[in-house]
């Protein structure tokens, strides 16, 4: 959170959160995520297994993509401000793809005196293919 957040009054529907672009997905990242998450499904780290399952190669865990998107969100606001976060998996993230996480304000509202915003969130590859789509509700200072 390097730049100060605008006031609730100054924040507008259509405003974007700072995008976060990740380096190309590597096999090392997949192996490290397997260990960190405890998700050792071989389709994510064993090329032979992935090909036997009809895939061209190993690919990212869906939850890894969800974590990247959450990191982009918490780079913008504190984790304690997040009131809701959900995603839908849209496409597989392949080894070698560079992913950009992005979000746009879609609604401003108030609940029990707390200012909140709703965001539409996505991850996409360099060609613009959406890999993950979701939304979040954030309490606004």
C-alpha positions in Angstrom: 0.0 0.0 0.0 2.5 2.6 -1.2 0.1 5.2 -2.5 -2.5 6.8 -0.2 -6.1 5.6 -0.7 -8.6 8.1 -1.9 -11.5 9.1 0.3 -14.7 7.2 -0.1 -16.3 10.3 -1.6 -13.4 10.5 -4.2 -13.4 6.9 -5.1 -15.6 6.2 -8.2 -17.2 3.3 -9.9 -14.8 2.3 -12.7 -11.6 3.2 -10.7 -9.0 0.4 -11.0 -6.8 -1.1 -8.3 -3.1 -1.1 -9.1 -2.5 -4.1 -11.4 0.0 -6.8 -10.4 1.9 -8.6 -13.1 3.7 -11.8 -12.2 6.8 -13.4 -13.8 6.1 -16.3 -16.2 4.8 -19.3 -14.3 7.6 -21.8 -13.8 7.8 -25.4 -12.8 9.7 -24.4 -9.7 6.8 -22.2 -8.6 4.4 -25.1 -9.1 6.7 -27.4 -7.0 7.0 -24.8 -4.3 3.3 -24.2 -4.2 2.7 -28.0 -3.9 4.9 -28.0 -0.8 3.4 -24.9 0.7 -0.2 -25.8 0.1 -0.1 -29.5 0.7 -1.8 -30.0 -2.7 0.4 -32.7 -4.2 -1.8 -33.6 -7.2 0.7 -34.8 -9.8 -1.1 -33.1 -12.6 0.6 -29.9 -11.4 4.2 -31.1 -11.2 4.6 -34.4 -13.2 4.6 -33.8 -17.0 4.2 -37.5 -17.8 1.2 -37.7 -15.5 -0.4 -34.5 -17.0 0.1 -35.8 -20.6 -1.4 -39.2 -19.6 -4.5 -37.2 -18.4 -4.8 -35.5 -21.8 -3.2 -32.2 -20.9 -0.3 -30.8 -22.9 1.8 -30.2 -19.7 1.5 -29.4 -16.0 -0.5 -26.3 -15.1 -1.1 -24.0 -12.1 -3.3 -24.9 -9.2 -6.5 -22.9 -9.2 -5.9 -21.9 -5.6 -2.5 -20.5 -6.6 -4.2 -18.2 -9.0 -6.7 -17.3 -6.3 -3.8 -16.5 -3.9 -2.2 -14.2 -6.5 -5.4 -12.3 -6.9 -5.8 -12.0 -3.1 -2.2 -10.7 -2.9 -3.0 -8.0 -5.5 -6.0 -7.0 -3.4 -4.0 -6.9 -0.1 -1.3 -4.9 -1.9 -4.0 -2.2 -2.1 -6.0 -2.5 1.1 -5.3 -4.2 4.4 -6.4 -7.8 4.8 -8.6 -6.8 7.7 -10.7 -4.6 5.3 -11.8 -7.6 3.2 -15.4 -8.5 3.9 -15.9 -11.0 1.1 -13.8 -12.6 -1.6 -14.9 -15.2 -4.2 -13.7 -16.4 -7.6 -14.7 -18.5 -10.6 -12.1 -20.5 -12.4 -12.4 -19.7 -16.1 -9.3 -21.2 -17.8 -6.2 -23.1 -17.0 -3.0 -21.1 -16.4 -0.2 -22.8 -18.3 3.5 -23.0 -17.5 5.3 -20.0 -19.1 2.3 -17.7 -18.9 2.7 -14.3 -17.3 -0.4 -13.4 -15.3 -1.8 -9.9 -14.5 -4.1 -9.5 -11.6 -6.5 -6.6 -11.9 -9.7 -5.1 -10.3 -12.2 -2.4 -10.9 -14.7 -0.8 -8.5 -18.2 -1.8 -9.5 -20.3 -0.5 -6.6 -20.1 1.8 -3.5 -22.4 1.3 -0.6 -22.8 1.4 3.2 -23.8 -1.3 5.7 -24.4 -0.5 9.3 -22.4 2.8 8.9 -19.5 1.1 7.3 -18.5 2.4 3.8 -17.8 -0.5 1.4 -16.9 -1.1 -2.2 -17.4 -4.0 -4.5 -14.7 -4.9 -6.9 -14.7 -7.0 -10.0 -11.4 -9.0 -10.1 -9.6 -10.9 -12.8 -6.4 -12.7 -13.6 -5.5 -12.8 -17.3 -2.5 -13.9 -19.4 -0.6 -11.5 -21.7 -3.1 -12.2 -24.5 -5.9 -11.0 -22.3 -7.5 -14.4 -21.8 -9.3 -14.4 -18.4 -8.1 -17.2 -16.2 -9.9 -16.3 -13.0 -12.9 -14.0 -12.4 -14.3 -12.9 -9.1 -15.3 -10.2 -6.8 -14.5 -8.8 -3.4 -16.2 -6.5 -0.9 -13.9 -4.2 1.0 -14.5 -1.9 3.9 -13.3 1.6 3.0 -11.6 3.9 5.5 
